[in-house]
Amino acid sequence: MDLKFIKQKFRKHNNFLKIFNHSKQAKQEFQRLEFLGDRVLALILSSEVYHRFSNFNEGKLATIFSYLTASTTLSRIAKEIRLDLFIKEKKFNNISDKVLSDFIEAILGSLYIDSGIEVVRSLIIELWAEEITKNKDLRRDAKSMLQEWTQANGLGLPIYRVLKKNGLDHQPIFEIELVVKDYDIILGNGKSLQIAQKKTAEKFIKQYIKEDIIAK
């Protein structure tokens, strides 16, 4: 699949082309389409994983949904359809993963307005098919396991708060706290925010959650 195929799904091709306009008015509309596309994508993918993985609990559904809607996943899909090359041709600069994911969401939002929910749903399922299939058994790290456990037990999502950032800019140390409803705060640190969060999740699991629960 490529952008030409996606463009052909639009009843009005201008609704596709206007996404790549540089005018001030077009940029404002782009942000609105991005907002809408984000919600459309969330609805379609959450519904798809809910029906496809009937044996998954809320935590596991949340884990795969978070992966499928992450900017890195959207960016990878954007590159597969060569959206990054098309954007460069349209003279856009600083094309990061976030920028690519924004364009994907804007396209989906515009297609929803142009052609309706069923057309945009079929496109999303086709674009995300491989990601959904190959990642249905995502390896659960400590953060994912903790999230599954808290949601399964009605505790909501774990909250990670940055307390301090010490050290040099190229060698920072993040000090964070992990907050889970009805439990004591867990403190941790790491050379990156991700490492610090992982370590605090591991500490919580070791302190409060039995191994037989995590092994399930």
Sequence and secondary structure as in RCSB ss.txt:
>XXXX:A:sequence
MDLKFIKQKFRKHNNFLKIFNHSKQAKQEFQRLEFLGDRVLALILSSEVYHRFSNFNEGKLATIFSYLTASTTLS
RIAKEIRLDLFIKEKKFNNISDKVLSDFIEAILGSLYIDSGIEVVRSLIIELWAEEITKNKDLRRDAKSMLQEWT
QANGLGLPIYRVLKKNGLDHQPIFEIELVVKDYDIILGNGKSLQIAQKKTAEKFIKQYIKEDIIAK
>XXXX:A:secstr
  HHHHHTT SSHHHHHGGG  SHHHHHHHHHHHHHHHHHHHHHHHHHHHHH TT  HHHHHHHHHHHTSHHHHH
HHHHHTTHHHHHHHTT     HHHHHHHHHHHHHHHHHHH HHHHHHHHHHHHHHHHHHTTT    HHHHHHHHH
HHTT    EEEEEEEEEETTEEEEEEEEE TTS  EEEEESSHHHHHHHHHHHHHHHHS HHHHT 
